[in-house]
């Protein structure tokens, strides 16, 4: 939870953090959120499993794995909570 006067800066920090995120992953999250309210649990779990499979095959994911194995900092991080 954030105080009302801190909401804008927090929202901006979250938005800016997605600049380095995988476009495929962001798209899959947006699609899942769009279907979340109208779907049942098995359908949502199926969509999530399919999304994970799609995301794991992207170049962005491959580079993230290499960065992890090389003990390099990730390109995408959630902004710290204050």
Short mmCIF file of the C-alpha atoms (twelve columns), coordinates in Angstrom:
data_MODEL
# 
_entry.id   MODEL 
# 
loop_
_atom_site.group_PDB 
_atom_site.id 
_atom_site.type_symbol 
_atom_site.label_atom_id 
_atom_site.label_alt_id 
_atom_site.label_comp_id 
_atom_site.label_asym_id 
_atom_site.label_seq_id 
_atom_site.Cartn_x 
_atom_site.Cartn_y 
_atom_site.Cartn_z 
_atom_site.pdbx_PDB_model_num 
ATOM 1  C CA . UNK A 1  0.000   0.000   0.000   1 
ATOM 2  C CA . UNK A 2  1.143   3.498   -0.766  1 
ATOM 3  C CA . UNK A 3  0.079   6.876   0.457   1 
ATOM 4  C CA . UNK A 4  -2.012  8.770   -2.120  1 
ATOM 5  C CA . UNK A 5  0.724   11.341  -2.729  1 
ATOM 6  C CA . UNK A 6  3.203   8.524   -3.545  1 
ATOM 7  C CA . UNK A 7  1.005   6.674   -6.039  1 
ATOM 8  C CA . UNK A 8  2.094   8.547   -9.151  1 
ATOM 9  C CA . UNK A 9  5.810   8.118   -8.495  1 
ATOM 10 C CA . UNK A 10 5.302   4.421   -7.678  1 
ATOM 11 C CA . UNK A 11 3.269   3.887   -10.862 1 
ATOM 12 C CA . UNK A 12 5.964   5.644   -12.905 1 
ATOM 13 C CA . UNK A 13 8.691   3.488   -11.344 1 
ATOM 14 C CA . UNK A 14 6.731   0.331   -12.151 1 
ATOM 15 C CA . UNK A 15 6.147   1.492   -15.715 1 
ATOM 16 C CA . UNK A 16 9.806   2.365   -16.232 1 
ATOM 17 C CA . UNK A 17 10.872  -1.035  -14.892 1 
ATOM 18 C CA . UNK A 18 9.111   -2.701  -17.825 1 
ATOM 19 C CA . UNK A 19 11.375  -0.949  -20.333 1 
ATOM 20 C CA . UNK A 20 13.888  -3.800  -19.956 1 
ATOM 21 C CA . UNK A 21 11.278  -6.564  -19.625 1 
ATOM 22 C CA . UNK A 22 10.605  -9.098  -22.328 1 
ATOM 23 C CA . UNK A 23 7.966   -7.721  -24.708 1 
ATOM 24 C CA . UNK A 24 6.637   -11.247 -25.147 1 
ATOM 25 C CA . UNK A 25 6.287   -11.748 -21.393 1 
ATOM 26 C CA . UNK A 26 4.588   -8.383  -20.941 1 
ATOM 27 C CA . UNK A 27 2.143   -9.214  -23.739 1 
ATOM 28 C CA . UNK A 28 1.387   -12.607 -22.211 1 
ATOM 29 C CA . UNK A 29 0.735   -11.037 -18.818 1 
ATOM 30 C CA . UNK A 30 -1.607  -8.473  -20.363 1 
ATOM 31 C CA . UNK A 31 -3.462  -11.211 -22.222 1 
ATOM 32 C CA . UNK A 32 -3.776  -13.332 -19.080 1 
ATOM 33 C CA . UNK A 33 -5.091  -10.357 -17.107 1 
ATOM 34 C CA . UNK A 34 -7.651  -9.610  -19.806 1 
ATOM 35 C CA . UNK A 35 -9.029  -13.147 -19.528 1 
ATOM 36 C CA . UNK A 36 -8.680  -13.542 -15.748 1 
ATOM 37 C CA . UNK A 37 -12.083 -12.218 -14.739 1 
ATOM 38 C CA . UNK A 38 -14.052 -14.235 -17.263 1 
ATOM 39 C CA . UNK A 39 -12.242 -17.555 -17.049 1 
ATOM 40 C CA . UNK A 40 -12.354 -20.532 -14.797 1 
ATOM 41 C CA . UNK A 41 -9.293  -21.801 -12.930 1 
ATOM 42 C CA . UNK A 42 -8.430  -24.691 -15.286 1 
ATOM 43 C CA . UNK A 43 -8.571  -22.339 -18.281 1 
ATOM 44 C CA . UNK A 44 -6.378  -19.774 -16.516 1 
ATOM 45 C CA . UNK A 45 -3.840  -22.439 -15.526 1 
ATOM 46 C CA . UNK A 46 -3.774  -23.729 -19.104 1 
ATOM 47 C CA . UNK A 47 -3.195  -20.198 -20.411 1 
ATOM 48 C CA . UNK A 48 -0.379  -19.707 -17.885 1 
ATOM 49 C CA . UNK A 49 1.293   -23.006 -18.860 1 
ATOM 50 C CA . UNK A 50 1.104   -22.077 -22.539 1 
ATOM 51 C CA . UNK A 51 2.486   -18.625 -21.783 1 
ATOM 52 C CA . UNK A 52 5.417   -20.085 -19.860 1 
ATOM 53 C CA . UNK A 53 6.225   -22.374 -22.774 1 
ATOM 54 C CA . UNK A 54 6.097   -19.463 -25.243 1 
ATOM 55 C CA . UNK A 55 8.198   -17.186 -23.042 1 
ATOM 56 C CA . UNK A 56 10.833  -19.869 -22.431 1 
ATOM 57 C CA . UNK A 57 11.509  -20.072 -26.169 1 
ATOM 58 C CA . UNK A 58 12.275  -16.394 -26.677 1 
ATOM 59 C CA . UNK A 59 15.678  -14.850 -27.243 1 
ATOM 60 C CA . UNK A 60 15.055  -12.601 -24.236 1 
ATOM 61 C CA . UNK A 61 14.689  -15.667 -22.002 1 
ATOM 62 C CA . UNK A 62 17.795  -17.306 -23.431 1 
ATOM 63 C CA . UNK A 63 19.789  -14.155 -22.692 1 
ATOM 64 C CA . UNK A 64 18.341  -13.978 -19.173 1 
ATOM 65 C CA . UNK A 65 19.426  -17.574 -18.503 1 
ATOM 66 C CA . UNK A 66 22.937  -16.805 -19.758 1 
ATOM 67 C CA . UNK A 67 23.081  -13.730 -17.525 1 
ATOM 68 C CA . UNK A 68 21.941  -15.835 -14.559 1 
ATOM 69 C CA . UNK A 69 24.469  -18.581 -15.224 1 
ATOM 70 C CA . UNK A 70 27.175  -15.966 -15.679 1 
ATOM 71 C CA . UNK A 71 26.174  -14.409 -12.340 1 
ATOM 72 C CA . UNK A 72 25.379  -11.119 -14.076 1 
ATOM 73 C CA . UNK A 73 22.687  -8.747  -12.890 1 
ATOM 74 C CA . UNK A 74 19.308  -9.220  -14.557 1 
ATOM 75 C CA . UNK A 75 18.132  -6.584  -17.013 1 
ATOM 76 C CA . UNK A 76 14.651  -6.572  -15.500 1 
ATOM 77 C CA . UNK A 77 14.003  -5.882  -11.810 1 
ATOM 78 C CA . UNK A 78 10.943  -4.782  -9.977  1 
ATOM 79 C CA . UNK A 79 11.551  -1.360  -8.436  1 
ATOM 80 C CA . UNK A 80 12.312  -1.453  -4.734  1 
ATOM 81 C CA . UNK A 81 9.488   -0.744  -2.352  1 
ATOM 82 C CA . UNK A 82 9.966   2.281   -0.170  1 
# 
